[in-house]
Amino acid sequence: MGLGGISIWQLVIILLIVVMLFGTKKLKTLGSDLGSAVKGFKDATASEKNEGQASGKEIPHDKS
């Protein structure tokens, strides 16, 4: 049994179908675009946090 009831063979078949549909070049581009978007988001949240500390304002945190 794999992740959530999905076996390794089912994951391999899904991966092969995705590669056949989109091709490896488009998947590489998609992966690099997603990585740069995540990096940009992290940088933006870090700079927002630093600006809040520099101005003396506290950024409210959700305590749920």
Backbone torsions as a table, in degrees:
resi	resn	phi	psi	omega
1	MET	NA	133.5	-179.4
2	GLY	-100.2	-141.1	-178.6
3	LEU	-76.1	116.3	175.9
4	GLY	58.9	33.3	178.4
5	GLY	87.4	5.1	178.6
6	ILE	-100.0	125.4	-179.0
7	SER	-80.5	166.8	180.0
8	ILE	-63.5	-34.3	-179.5
9	TRP	-68.7	-35.7	176.5
10	GLN	-66.0	-39.3	176.9
11	LEU	-64.5	-39.2	178.6
12	VAL	-64.0	-43.6	179.3
13	ILE	-63.2	-42.6	178.6
14	ILE	-62.9	-42.6	178.4
15	LEU	-62.0	-42.8	178.5
16	LEU	-63.6	-40.2	178.2
17	ILE	-64.2	-42.7	179.2
18	VAL	-63.4	-42.3	178.9
19	VAL	-64.3	-40.4	179.4
20	MET	-67.0	-36.3	-179.1
21	LEU	-72.8	-45.2	-172.2
22	PHE	-101.7	-25.9	-176.8
23	GLY	83.9	156.3	-174.8
24	THR	-72.3	-34.1	-178.5
25	LYS	-64.9	-43.7	179.7
26	LYS	-67.8	-35.5	177.6
27	LEU	-67.2	-37.2	175.9
28	LYS	-63.2	-44.4	179.3
29	THR	-63.3	-43.0	179.2
30	LEU	-63.0	-42.0	179.1
31	GLY	-64.6	-43.0	179.6
32	SER	-69.1	-36.5	176.4
33	ASP	-64.9	-41.5	178.4
34	LEU	-65.6	-41.3	178.1
35	GLY	-62.9	-42.6	179.0
36	SER	-69.0	-32.6	177.3
37	ALA	-67.2	-41.4	178.0
38	VAL	-65.5	-41.2	178.6
39	LYS	-63.5	-42.9	177.4
40	GLY	-62.2	-39.4	178.8
41	PHE	-65.1	-43.8	179.0
42	LYS	-63.0	-42.8	179.1
43	ASP	-63.1	-41.1	-179.6
44	ALA	-66.1	-41.5	179.6
45	THR	-69.7	-35.4	178.2
46	ALA	-67.6	-41.7	180.0
47	SER	-68.7	-36.1	177.0
48	GLU	-63.9	-40.6	179.1
49	LYS	-65.6	-42.6	179.8
50	ASN	-66.3	-39.2	178.3
51	GLU	-64.7	-38.7	178.9
52	GLY	-65.4	-38.1	179.0
53	GLN	-72.9	-36.1	-178.7
54	ALA	-69.6	-34.0	-178.8
55	SER	-86.6	-4.6	178.7
56	GLY	85.4	-0.2	178.1
57	LYS	-87.5	139.1	175.0
58	GLU	-92.2	139.6	176.1
59	ILE	-88.8	121.5	-179.1
60	PRO	-64.9	137.6	178.7
61	HIS	-109.8	139.7	178.2
62	ASP	-77.6	120.5	-178.6
63	LYS	-105.4	61.0	179.3
64	SER	-103.3	NA	NA
